[in-house]
Amino acid sequence: MHELPIGDDPEGELRRALMEEYLSEHGHRFEDLAMFDAEERDRLILEAMAYAALRLSERAYLRSSS
């Protein structure tokens, strides 16, 4: 399985946790991704990344609003 695009940025751990949350809500774990073909794995990763980005944006908005 290839490395997930988490990065070393300060929010990397939070981004990974949010991606794990998304996968969990859809009945999967990071470890499960190796079982899928490349197309399905990439789709799940992209969806999890989008979910994490949305949640991080919400978090940033709430911080800037207070």
PQR file of N, CA, C, O and H, with PARSE charges and radii, in Angstrom:
ATOM      1  N   MET A   1       0.848  -1.187   0.000 -0.4000 1.5000
ATOM      2  CA  MET A   1       0.000   0.000   0.000 -0.0000 2.0000
ATOM      3  C   MET A   1       0.887   1.241   0.000  0.5500 1.7000
ATOM      4  O   MET A   1       1.914   1.267   0.677 -0.5500 1.4000
ATOM      5  N   HIS A   2       0.504   2.255  -0.744 -0.4000 1.5000
ATOM      6  CA  HIS A   2       1.295   3.472  -0.801 -0.0000 2.0000
ATOM      7  C   HIS A   2       1.031   4.342   0.418  0.5500 1.7000
ATOM      8  O   HIS A   2       0.037   4.169   1.124 -0.5500 1.4000
ATOM      9  H   HIS A   2      -0.331   2.233  -1.294  0.4000 1.0000
ATOM     10  N   GLU A   3       1.937   5.276   0.649 -0.4000 1.5000
ATOM     11  CA  GLU A   3       1.819   6.172   1.799 -0.0000 2.0000
ATOM     12  C   GLU A   3       0.633   7.115   1.614  0.5500 1.7000
ATOM     13  O   GLU A   3       0.356   7.577   0.507 -0.5500 1.4000
ATOM     14  H   GLU A   3       2.744   5.417   0.076  0.4000 1.0000
ATOM     15  N   LEU A   4      -0.039   7.385   2.684 -0.4000 1.5000
ATOM     16  CA  LEU A   4      -1.153   8.333   2.638 -0.0000 2.0000
ATOM     17  C   LEU A   4      -0.613   9.753   2.674  0.5500 1.7000
ATOM     18  O   LEU A   4       0.388  10.016   3.340 -0.5500 1.4000
ATOM     19  H   LEU A   4       0.186   7.010   3.584  0.4000 1.0000
ATOM     20  N   PRO A   5      -1.252  10.661   1.976 -0.5600 1.5000
ATOM     21  CA  PRO A   5      -0.782  12.052   1.885  0.2800 2.0000
ATOM     22  C   PRO A   5      -1.124  12.855   3.133  0.5500 1.7000
ATOM     23  O   PRO A   5      -1.968  13.750   3.086 -0.5500 1.4000
ATOM     24  N   ILE A   6      -0.478  12.544   4.235 -0.4000 1.5000
ATOM     25  CA  ILE A   6      -0.763  13.229   5.496 -0.0000 2.0000
ATOM     26  C   ILE A   6       0.131  14.445   5.674  0.5500 1.7000
ATOM     27  O   ILE A   6      -0.352  15.521   6.024 -0.5500 1.4000
ATOM     28  H   ILE A   6       0.208  11.817   4.273  0.4000 1.0000
ATOM     29  N   GLY A   7       1.413  14.290   5.440 -0.4000 1.5000
ATOM     30  CA  GLY A   7       2.349  15.393   5.548 -0.0000 2.0000
ATOM     31  C   GLY A   7       2.837  15.619   6.970  0.5500 1.7000
ATOM     32  O   GLY A   7       2.349  15.013   7.924 -0.5500 1.4000
ATOM     33  H   GLY A   7       1.805  13.415   5.155  0.4000 1.0000
ATOM     34  N   ASP A   8       3.810  16.506   7.081 -0.4000 1.5000
ATOM     35  CA  ASP A   8       4.408  16.816   8.372 -0.0000 2.0000
ATOM     36  C   ASP A   8       3.938  18.157   8.917  0.5500 1.7000
ATOM     37  O   ASP A   8       4.536  18.691   9.850 -0.5500 1.4000
ATOM     38  H   ASP A   8       4.206  16.999   6.306  0.4000 1.0000
ATOM     39  N   ASP A   9       2.883  18.698   8.348 -0.4000 1.5000
ATOM     40  CA  ASP A   9       2.403  19.987   8.811 -0.0000 2.0000
ATOM     41  C   ASP A   9       1.812  19.843  10.217  0.5500 1.7000
ATOM     42  O   ASP A   9       1.512  18.729  10.648 -0.5500 1.4000
ATOM     43  H   ASP A   9       2.397  18.264   7.590  0.4000 1.0000
ATOM     44  N   PRO A  10       1.646  20.952  10.929 -0.5600 1.5000
ATOM     45  CA  PRO A  10       1.145  20.899  12.306  0.2800 2.0000
ATOM     46  C   PRO A  10      -0.222  20.228  12.451  0.5500 1.7000
ATOM     47  O   PRO A  10      -0.529  19.686  13.512 -0.5500 1.4000
ATOM     48  N   GLU A  11      -1.026  20.257  11.425 -0.4000 1.5000
ATOM     49  CA  GLU A  11      -2.356  19.651  11.505 -0.0000 2.0000
ATOM     50  C   GLU A  11      -2.391  18.241  10.919  0.5500 1.7000
ATOM     51  O   GLU A  11      -3.467  17.669  10.742 -0.5500 1.4000
ATOM     52  H   GLU A  11      -0.776  20.697  10.563  0.4000 1.0000
ATOM     53  N   GLY A  12      -1.233  17.685  10.621 -0.4000 1.5000
ATOM     54  CA  GLY A  12      -1.163  16.364  10.004 -0.0000 2.0000
ATOM     55  C   GLY A  12      -1.813  15.275  10.834  0.5500 1.7000
ATOM     56  O   GLY A  12      -2.536  14.433  10.302 -0.5500 1.4000
ATOM     57  H   GLY A  12      -0.359  18.149  10.765  0.4000 1.0000
ATOM     58  N   GLU A  13      -1.564  15.285  12.126 -0.4000 1.5000
ATOM     59  CA  GLU A  13      -2.166  14.265  12.992 -0.0000 2.0000
ATOM     60  C   GLU A  13      -3.680  14.423  13.063  0.5500 1.7000
ATOM     61  O   GLU A  13      -4.414  13.436  13.050 -0.5500 1.4000
ATOM     62  H   GLU A  13      -0.976  15.969  12.559  0.4000 1.0000
ATOM     63  N   LEU A  14      -4.138  15.658  13.136 -0.4000 1.5000
ATOM     64  CA  LEU A  14      -5.583  15.906  13.151 -0.0000 2.0000
ATOM     65  C   LEU A  14      -6.194  15.488  11.819  0.5500 1.7000
ATOM     66  O   LEU A  14      -7.264  14.880  11.790 -0.5500 1.4000
ATOM     67  H   LEU A  14      -3.541  16.460  13.146  0.4000 1.0000
ATOM     68  N   ARG A  15      -5.517  15.813  10.710 -0.4000 1.5000
ATOM     69  CA  ARG A  15      -6.016  15.425   9.392 -0.0000 2.0000
ATOM     70  C   ARG A  15      -6.142  13.903   9.304  0.5500 1.7000
ATOM     71  O   ARG A  15      -7.141  13.393   8.796 -0.5500 1.4000
ATOM     72  H   ARG A  15      -4.648  16.308  10.733  0.4000 1.0000
ATOM     73  N   ARG A  16      -5.133  13.177   9.796 -0.4000 1.5000
ATOM     74  CA  ARG A  16      -5.188  11.717   9.764 -0.0000 2.0000
ATOM     75  C   ARG A  16      -6.354  11.217  10.624  0.5500 1.7000
ATOM     76  O   ARG A  16      -7.073  10.304  10.218 -0.5500 1.4000
ATOM     77  H   ARG A  16      -4.322  13.592  10.208  0.4000 1.0000
ATOM     78  N   ALA A  17      -6.544  11.805  11.802 -0.4000 1.5000
ATOM     79  CA  ALA A  17      -7.637  11.395  12.680 -0.0000 2.0000
ATOM     80  C   ALA A  17      -8.989  11.626  12.008  0.5500 1.7000
ATOM     81  O   ALA A  17      -9.895  10.801  12.129 -0.5500 1.4000
ATOM     82  H   ALA A  17      -5.960  12.547  12.132  0.4000 1.0000
ATOM     83  N   LEU A  18      -9.120  12.735  11.310 -0.4000 1.5000
ATOM     84  CA  LEU A  18     -10.378  13.023  10.608 -0.0000 2.0000
ATOM     85  C   LEU A  18     -10.593  12.058   9.448  0.5500 1.7000
ATOM     86  O   LEU A  18     -11.719  11.639   9.181 -0.5500 1.4000
ATOM     87  H   LEU A  18      -8.384  13.404  11.212  0.4000 1.0000
ATOM     88  N   MET A  19      -9.515  11.710   8.763 -0.4000 1.5000
ATOM     89  CA  MET A  19      -9.623  10.727   7.690 -0.0000 2.0000
ATOM     90  C   MET A  19     -10.024   9.368   8.259  0.5500 1.7000
ATOM     91  O   MET A  19     -10.844   8.659   7.676 -0.5500 1.4000
ATOM     92  H   MET A  19      -8.600  12.050   8.980  0.4000 1.0000
ATOM     93  N   GLU A  20      -9.441   9.013   9.401 -0.4000 1.5000
ATOM     94  CA  GLU A  20      -9.816   7.766  10.058 -0.0000 2.0000
ATOM     95  C   GLU A  20     -11.286   7.793  10.469  0.5500 1.7000
ATOM     96  O   GLU A  20     -11.987   6.787  10.364 -0.5500 1.4000
ATOM     97  H   GLU A  20      -8.775   9.589   9.875  0.4000 1.0000
ATOM     98  N   GLU A  21     -11.747   8.958  10.941 -0.4000 1.5000
ATOM     99  CA  GLU A  21     -13.148   9.112  11.309 -0.0000 2.0000
ATOM    100  C   GLU A  21     -14.047   8.861  10.098  0.5500 1.7000
ATOM    101  O   GLU A  21     -15.038   8.137  10.196 -0.5500 1.4000
ATOM    102  H   GLU A  21     -11.177   9.775  11.026  0.4000 1.0000
ATOM    103  N   TYR A  22     -13.705   9.450   8.974 -0.4000 1.5000
ATOM    104  CA  TYR A  22     -14.494   9.252   7.765 -0.0000 2.0000
ATOM    105  C   TYR A  22     -14.533   7.778   7.373  0.5500 1.7000
ATOM    106  O   TYR A  22     -15.600   7.223   7.114 -0.5500 1.4000
ATOM    107  H   TYR A  22     -12.900  10.039   8.894  0.4000 1.0000
ATOM    108  N   LEU A  23     -13.371   7.160   7.334 -0.4000 1.5000
ATOM    109  CA  LEU A  23     -13.308   5.747   6.951 -0.0000 2.0000
ATOM    110  C   LEU A  23     -14.126   4.891   7.917  0.5500 1.7000
ATOM    111  O   LEU A  23     -14.847   3.987   7.495 -0.5500 1.4000
ATOM    112  H   LEU A  23     -12.504   7.611   7.545  0.4000 1.0000
ATOM    113  N   SER A  24     -14.012   5.177   9.204 -0.4000 1.5000
ATOM    114  CA  SER A  24     -14.751   4.423  10.214 -0.0000 2.0000
ATOM    115  C   SER A  24     -16.259   4.549  10.012  0.5500 1.7000
ATOM    116  O   SER A  24     -16.998   3.572  10.135 -0.5500 1.4000
ATOM    117  H   SER A  24     -13.427   5.912   9.547  0.4000 1.0000
ATOM    118  N   GLU A  25     -16.702   5.764   9.702 -0.4000 1.5000
ATOM    119  CA  GLU A  25     -18.130   5.989   9.461 -0.0000 2.0000
ATOM    120  C   GLU A  25     -18.636   5.216   8.251  0.5500 1.7000
ATOM    121  O   GLU A  25     -19.838   4.995   8.104 -0.5500 1.4000
ATOM    122  H   GLU A  25     -16.102   6.558   9.602  0.4000 1.0000
ATOM    123  N   HIS A  26     -17.709   4.805   7.382 -0.4000 1.5000
ATOM    124  CA  HIS A  26     -18.067   4.048   6.190 -0.0000 2.0000
ATOM    125  C   HIS A  26     -17.638   2.581   6.303  0.5500 1.7000
ATOM    126  O   HIS A  26     -17.573   1.861   5.307 -0.5500 1.4000
ATOM    127  H   HIS A  26     -16.732   4.984   7.501  0.4000 1.0000
ATOM    128  N   GLY A  27     -17.346   2.154   7.543 -0.4000 1.5000
ATOM    129  CA  GLY A  27     -17.061   0.751   7.804 -0.0000 2.0000
ATOM    130  C   GLY A  27     -15.666   0.284   7.436  0.5500 1.7000
ATOM    131  O   GLY A  27     -15.450  -0.908   7.221 -0.5500 1.4000
ATOM    132  H   GLY A  27     -17.398   2.739   8.352  0.4000 1.0000
ATOM    133  N   HIS A  28     -14.707   1.215   7.359 -0.4000 1.5000
ATOM    134  CA  HIS A  28     -13.346   0.850   6.967 -0.0000 2.0000
ATOM    135  C   HIS A  28     -12.329   1.402   7.956  0.5500 1.7000
ATOM    136  O   HIS A  28     -12.638   2.234   8.809 -0.5500 1.4000
ATOM    137  H   HIS A  28     -14.883   2.184   7.534  0.4000 1.0000
ATOM    138  N   ARG A  29     -11.113   0.910   7.809 -0.4000 1.5000
ATOM    139  CA  ARG A  29      -9.941   1.437   8.524 -0.0000 2.0000
ATOM    140  C   ARG A  29      -8.845   1.635   7.489  0.5500 1.7000
ATOM    141  O   ARG A  29      -8.933   1.105   6.381 -0.5500 1.4000
ATOM    142  H   ARG A  29     -10.861   0.234   7.116  0.4000 1.0000
ATOM    143  N   PHE A  30      -7.806   2.399   7.844 -0.4000 1.5000
ATOM    144  CA  PHE A  30      -6.688   2.581   6.925 -0.0000 2.0000
ATOM    145  C   PHE A  30      -6.135   1.228   6.478  0.5500 1.7000
ATOM    146  O   PHE A  30      -5.784   1.044   5.312 -0.5500 1.4000
ATOM    147  H   PHE A  30      -7.735   2.829   8.744  0.4000 1.0000
ATOM    148  N   GLU A  31      -6.063   0.299   7.405 -0.4000 1.5000
ATOM    149  CA  GLU A  31      -5.507  -1.011   7.104 -0.0000 2.0000
ATOM    150  C   GLU A  31      -6.328  -1.749   6.044  0.5500 1.7000
ATOM    151  O   GLU A  31      -5.792  -2.565   5.294 -0.5500 1.4000
ATOM    152  H   GLU A  31      -6.348   0.448   8.352  0.4000 1.0000
ATOM    153  N   ASP A  32      -7.623  -1.461   5.988 -0.4000 1.5000
ATOM    154  CA  ASP A  32      -8.509  -2.110   5.023 -0.0000 2.0000
ATOM    155  C   ASP A  32      -8.219  -1.676   3.592  0.5500 1.7000
ATOM    156  O   ASP A  32      -8.525  -2.410   2.653 -0.5500 1.4000
ATOM    157  H   ASP A  32      -8.059  -0.799   6.597  0.4000 1.0000
ATOM    158  N   LEU A  33      -7.637  -0.503   3.413 -0.4000 1.5000
ATOM    159  CA  LEU A  33      -7.458   0.042   2.078 -0.0000 2.0000
ATOM    160  C   LEU A  33      -6.615  -0.864   1.188  0.5500 1.7000
ATOM    161  O   LEU A  33      -6.781  -0.859  -0.032 -0.5500 1.4000
ATOM    162  H   LEU A  33      -7.388   0.093   4.177  0.4000 1.0000
ATOM    163  N   ALA A  34      -5.718  -1.637   1.782 -0.4000 1.5000
ATOM    164  CA  ALA A  34      -4.870  -2.544   1.002 -0.0000 2.0000
ATOM    165  C   ALA A  34      -5.692  -3.634   0.311  0.5500 1.7000
ATOM    166  O   ALA A  34      -5.231  -4.223  -0.667 -0.5500 1.4000
ATOM    167  H   ALA A  34      -5.584  -1.641   2.773  0.4000 1.0000
ATOM    168  N   MET A  35      -6.889  -3.908   0.800 -0.4000 1.5000
ATOM    169  CA  MET A  35      -7.738  -4.954   0.222 -0.0000 2.0000
ATOM    170  C   MET A  35      -8.447  -4.501  -1.054  0.5500 1.7000
ATOM    171  O   MET A  35      -8.911  -5.335  -1.832 -0.5500 1.4000
ATOM    172  H   MET A  35      -7.264  -3.430   1.595  0.4000 1.0000
ATOM    173  N   PHE A  36      -8.534  -3.200  -1.271 -0.4000 1.5000
ATOM    174  CA  PHE A  36      -9.269  -2.675  -2.415 -0.0000 2.0000
ATOM    175  C   PHE A  36      -8.366  -2.542  -3.628  0.5500 1.7000
ATOM    176  O   PHE A  36      -7.146  -2.432  -3.504 -0.5500 1.4000
ATOM    177  H   PHE A  36      -8.158  -2.522  -0.639  0.4000 1.0000
ATOM    178  N   ASP A  37      -8.986  -2.555  -4.805 -0.4000 1.5000
ATOM    179  CA  ASP A  37      -8.196  -2.279  -6.002 -0.0000 2.0000
ATOM    180  C   ASP A  37      -7.815  -0.799  -5.980  0.5500 1.7000
ATOM    181  O   ASP A  37      -8.371  -0.018  -5.208 -0.5500 1.4000
ATOM    182  H   ASP A  37      -9.977  -2.644  -4.906  0.4000 1.0000
ATOM    183  N   ALA A  38      -6.876  -0.427  -6.823 -0.4000 1.5000
ATOM    184  CA  ALA A  38      -6.328   0.932  -6.806 -0.0000 2.0000
ATOM    185  C   ALA A  38      -7.404   1.996  -6.987  0.5500 1.7000
ATOM    186  O   ALA A  38      -7.365   3.032  -6.324 -0.5500 1.4000
ATOM    187  H   ALA A  38      -6.425  -1.062  -7.451  0.4000 1.0000
ATOM    188  N   GLU A  39      -8.356   1.755  -7.870 -0.4000 1.5000
ATOM    189  CA  GLU A  39      -9.401   2.751  -8.131 -0.0000 2.0000
ATOM    190  C   GLU A  39     -10.269   2.987  -6.894  0.5500 1.7000
ATOM    191  O   GLU A  39     -10.533   4.133  -6.531 -0.5500 1.4000
ATOM    192  H   GLU A  39      -8.388   0.913  -8.409  0.4000 1.0000
ATOM    193  N   GLU A  40     -10.707   1.914  -6.253 -0.4000 1.5000
ATOM    194  CA  GLU A  40     -11.549   2.041  -5.055 -0.0000 2.0000
ATOM    195  C   GLU A  40     -10.756   2.650  -3.901  0.5500 1.7000
ATOM    196  O   GLU A  40     -11.272   3.495  -3.170 -0.5500 1.4000
ATOM    197  H   GLU A  40     -10.492   0.983  -6.549  0.4000 1.0000
ATOM    198  N   ARG A  41      -9.513   2.224  -3.737 -0.4000 1.5000
ATOM    199  CA  ARG A  41      -8.652   2.758  -2.678 -0.0000 2.0000
ATOM    200  C   ARG A  41      -8.453   4.256  -2.871  0.5500 1.7000
ATOM    201  O   ARG A  41      -8.587   5.033  -1.925 -0.5500 1.4000
ATOM    202  H   ARG A  41      -9.095   1.537  -4.331  0.4000 1.0000
ATOM    203  N   ASP A  42      -8.132   4.660  -4.100 -0.4000 1.5000
ATOM    204  CA  ASP A  42      -7.926   6.085  -4.372 -0.0000 2.0000
ATOM    205  C   ASP A  42      -9.197   6.890  -4.123  0.5500 1.7000
ATOM    206  O   ASP A  42      -9.136   8.003  -3.601 -0.5500 1.4000
ATOM    207  H   ASP A  42      -8.024   4.030  -4.868  0.4000 1.0000
ATOM    208  N   ARG A  43     -10.362   6.326  -4.498 -0.4000 1.5000
ATOM    209  CA  ARG A  43     -11.638   7.014  -4.263 -0.0000 2.0000
ATOM    210  C   ARG A  43     -11.864   7.226  -2.773  0.5500 1.7000
ATOM    211  O   ARG A  43     -12.231   8.321  -2.345 -0.5500 1.4000
ATOM    212  H   ARG A  43     -10.412   5.421  -4.922  0.4000 1.0000
ATOM    213  N   LEU A  44     -11.645   6.177  -1.983 -0.4000 1.5000
ATOM    214  CA  LEU A  44     -11.839   6.298  -0.531 -0.0000 2.0000
ATOM    215  C   LEU A  44     -10.864   7.301   0.086  0.5500 1.7000
ATOM    216  O   LEU A  44     -11.242   8.087   0.955 -0.5500 1.4000
ATOM    217  H   LEU A  44     -11.347   5.288  -2.331  0.4000 1.0000
ATOM    218  N   ILE A  45      -9.622   7.271  -0.359 -0.4000 1.5000
ATOM    219  CA  ILE A  45      -8.633   8.213   0.170 -0.0000 2.0000
ATOM    220  C   ILE A  45      -9.020   9.644  -0.182  0.5500 1.7000
ATOM    221  O   ILE A  45      -8.956  10.533   0.666 -0.5500 1.4000
ATOM    222  H   ILE A  45      -9.314   6.632  -1.065  0.4000 1.0000
ATOM    223  N   LEU A  46      -9.422   9.866  -1.430 -0.4000 1.5000
ATOM    224  CA  LEU A  46      -9.824  11.220  -1.839 -0.0000 2.0000
ATOM    225  C   LEU A  46     -11.046  11.700  -1.069  0.5500 1.7000
ATOM    226  O   LEU A  46     -11.111  12.862  -0.669 -0.5500 1.4000
ATOM    227  H   LEU A  46      -9.474   9.143  -2.119  0.4000 1.0000
ATOM    228  N   GLU A  47     -12.006  10.820  -0.860 -0.4000 1.5000
ATOM    229  CA  GLU A  47     -13.187  11.196  -0.078 -0.0000 2.0000
ATOM    230  C   GLU A  47     -12.807  11.511   1.361  0.5500 1.7000
ATOM    231  O   GLU A  47     -13.306  12.476   1.940 -0.5500 1.4000
ATOM    232  H   GLU A  47     -11.953   9.875  -1.185  0.4000 1.0000
ATOM    233  N   ALA A  48     -11.931  10.706   1.936 -0.4000 1.5000
ATOM    234  CA  ALA A  48     -11.485  10.939   3.312 -0.0000 2.0000
ATOM    235  C   ALA A  48     -10.706  12.246   3.406  0.5500 1.7000
ATOM    236  O   ALA A  48     -10.842  12.983   4.383 -0.5500 1.4000
ATOM    237  H   ALA A  48     -11.526   9.922   1.466  0.4000 1.0000
ATOM    238  N   MET A  49      -9.892  12.535   2.398 -0.4000 1.5000
ATOM    239  CA  MET A  49      -9.136  13.793   2.387 -0.0000 2.0000
ATOM    240  C   MET A  49     -10.072  14.989   2.277  0.5500 1.7000
ATOM    241  O   MET A  49      -9.875  16.003   2.948 -0.5500 1.4000
ATOM    242  H   MET A  49      -9.781  11.936   1.604  0.4000 1.0000
ATOM    243  N   ALA A  50     -11.085  14.871   1.436 -0.4000 1.5000
ATOM    244  CA  ALA A  50     -12.050  15.965   1.286 -0.0000 2.0000
ATOM    245  C   ALA A  50     -12.804  16.195   2.594  0.5500 1.7000
ATOM    246  O   ALA A  50     -13.019  17.338   2.999 -0.5500 1.4000
ATOM    247  H   ALA A  50     -11.245  14.048   0.892  0.4000 1.0000
ATOM    248  N   TYR A  51     -13.201  15.116   3.248 -0.4000 1.5000
ATOM    249  CA  TYR A  51     -13.890  15.206   4.537 -0.0000 2.0000
ATOM    250  C   TYR A  51     -13.001  15.918   5.558  0.5500 1.7000
ATOM    251  O   TYR A  51     -13.448  16.816   6.271 -0.5500 1.4000
ATOM    252  H   TYR A  51     -13.026  14.188   2.919  0.4000 1.0000
ATOM    253  N   ALA A  52     -11.736  15.499   5.614 -0.4000 1.5000
ATOM    254  CA  ALA A  52     -10.804  16.106   6.566 -0.0000 2.0000
ATOM    255  C   ALA A  52     -10.598  17.583   6.252  0.5500 1.7000
ATOM    256  O   ALA A  52     -10.556  18.406   7.167 -0.5500 1.4000
ATOM    257  H   ALA A  52     -11.373  14.769   5.035  0.4000 1.0000
ATOM    258  N   ALA A  53     -10.471  17.931   4.979 -0.4000 1.5000
ATOM    259  CA  ALA A  53     -10.279  19.328   4.594 -0.0000 2.0000
ATOM    260  C   ALA A  53     -11.480  20.176   4.995  0.5500 1.7000
ATOM    261  O   ALA A  53     -11.326  21.295   5.484 -0.5500 1.4000
ATOM    262  H   ALA A  53     -10.505  17.263   4.236  0.4000 1.0000
ATOM    263  N   LEU A  54     -12.671  19.635   4.783 -0.4000 1.5000
ATOM    264  CA  LEU A  54     -13.885  20.360   5.173 -0.0000 2.0000
ATOM    265  C   LEU A  54     -13.926  20.584   6.677  0.5500 1.7000
ATOM    266  O   LEU A  54     -14.209  21.691   7.135 -0.5500 1.4000
ATOM    267  H   LEU A  54     -12.795  18.725   4.386  0.4000 1.0000
ATOM    268  N   ARG A  55     -13.648  19.553   7.436 -0.4000 1.5000
ATOM    269  CA  ARG A  55     -13.671  19.683   8.897 -0.0000 2.0000
ATOM    270  C   ARG A  55     -12.592  20.648   9.388  0.5500 1.7000
ATOM    271  O   ARG A  55     -12.839  21.412  10.321 -0.5500 1.4000
ATOM    272  H   ARG A  55     -13.419  18.654   7.064  0.4000 1.0000
ATOM    273  N   LEU A  56     -11.396  20.630   8.779 -0.4000 1.5000
ATOM    274  CA  LEU A  56     -10.347  21.568   9.169 -0.0000 2.0000
ATOM    275  C   LEU A  56     -10.751  23.000   8.816  0.5500 1.7000
ATOM    276  O   LEU A  56     -10.448  23.933   9.560 -0.5500 1.4000
ATOM    277  H   LEU A  56     -11.195  20.009   8.021  0.4000 1.0000
ATOM    278  N   SER A  57     -11.428  23.173   7.691 -0.4000 1.5000
ATOM    279  CA  SER A  57     -11.908  24.506   7.305 -0.0000 2.0000
ATOM    280  C   SER A  57     -12.947  25.014   8.290  0.5500 1.7000
ATOM    281  O   SER A  57     -12.930  26.182   8.680 -0.5500 1.4000
ATOM    282  H   SER A  57     -11.674  22.416   7.086  0.4000 1.0000
ATOM    283  N   GLU A  58     -13.848  24.131   8.688 -0.4000 1.5000
ATOM    284  CA  GLU A  58     -14.851  24.509   9.693 -0.0000 2.0000
ATOM    285  C   GLU A  58     -14.170  24.937  10.980  0.5500 1.7000
ATOM    286  O   GLU A  58     -14.545  25.935  11.595 -0.5500 1.4000
ATOM    287  H   GLU A  58     -13.862  23.183   8.372  0.4000 1.0000
ATOM    288  N   ARG A  59     -13.186  24.185  11.372 -0.4000 1.5000
ATOM    289  CA  ARG A  59     -12.440  24.479  12.606 -0.0000 2.0000
ATOM    290  C   ARG A  59     -11.750  25.843  12.513  0.5500 1.7000
ATOM    291  O   ARG A  59     -11.795  26.632  13.456 -0.5500 1.4000
ATOM    292  H   ARG A  59     -12.881  23.374  10.873  0.4000 1.0000
ATOM    293  N   ALA A  60     -11.111  26.112  11.372 -0.4000 1.5000
ATOM    294  CA  ALA A  60     -10.428  27.391  11.180 -0.0000 2.0000
ATOM    295  C   ALA A  60     -11.425  28.546  11.185  0.5500 1.7000
ATOM    296  O   ALA A  60     -11.150  29.610  11.739 -0.5500 1.4000
ATOM    297  H   ALA A  60     -11.075  25.471  10.605  0.4000 1.0000
ATOM    298  N   TYR A  61     -12.587  28.329  10.566 -0.4000 1.5000
ATOM    299  CA  TYR A  61     -13.620  29.365  10.545 -0.0000 2.0000
ATOM    300  C   TYR A  61     -14.104  29.661  11.965  0.5500 1.7000
ATOM    301  O   TYR A  61     -14.246  30.824  12.343 -0.5500 1.4000
ATOM    302  H   TYR A  61     -12.811  27.465  10.116  0.4000 1.0000
ATOM    303  N   LEU A  62     -14.352  28.634  12.733 -0.4000 1.5000
ATOM    304  CA  LEU A  62     -14.836  28.838  14.101 -0.0000 2.0000
ATOM    305  C   LEU A  62     -13.788  29.554  14.951  0.5500 1.7000
ATOM    306  O   LEU A  62     -14.140  30.372  15.801 -0.5500 1.4000
ATOM    307  H   LEU A  62     -14.237  27.689  12.426  0.4000 1.0000
ATOM    308  N   ARG A  63     -12.517  29.260  14.735 -0.4000 1.5000
ATOM    309  CA  ARG A  63     -11.450  29.939  15.478 -0.0000 2.0000
ATOM    310  C   ARG A  63     -11.393  31.409  15.090  0.5500 1.7000
ATOM    311  O   ARG A  63     -11.206  32.273  15.947 -0.5500 1.4000
ATOM    312  H   ARG A  63     -12.231  28.596  14.044  0.4000 1.0000
ATOM    313  N   SER A  64     -11.554  31.696  13.797 -0.4000 1.5000
ATOM    314  CA  SER A  64     -11.453  33.090  13.354 -0.0000 2.0000
ATOM    315  C   SER A  64     -12.693  33.915  13.720  0.5500 1.7000
ATOM    316  O   SER A  64     -12.631  35.143  13.789 -0.5500 1.4000
ATOM    317  H   SER A  64     -11.706  30.994  13.101  0.4000 1.0000
ATOM    318  N   SER A  65     -13.811  33.232  13.952 -0.4000 1.5000
ATOM    319  CA  SER A  65     -15.064  33.922  14.307 -0.0000 2.0000
ATOM    320  C   SER A  65     -15.149  34.276  15.780  0.5500 1.7000
ATOM    321  O   SER A  65     -15.956  35.117  16.175 -0.5500 1.4000
ATOM    322  H   SER A  65     -13.861  32.235  13.897  0.4000 1.0000
ATOM    323  N   SER A  66     -14.327  33.644  16.585 -0.4000 1.5000
ATOM    324  CA  SER A  66     -14.449  33.896  18.026 -0.0000 2.0000
ATOM    325  C   SER A  66     -13.502  34.952  18.504  0.5500 1.7000
ATOM    326  O   SER A  66     -13.485  35.274  19.692 -0.5500 1.4000
ATOM    327  H   SER A  66     -13.671  32.961  16.264  0.4000 1.0000
TER
END
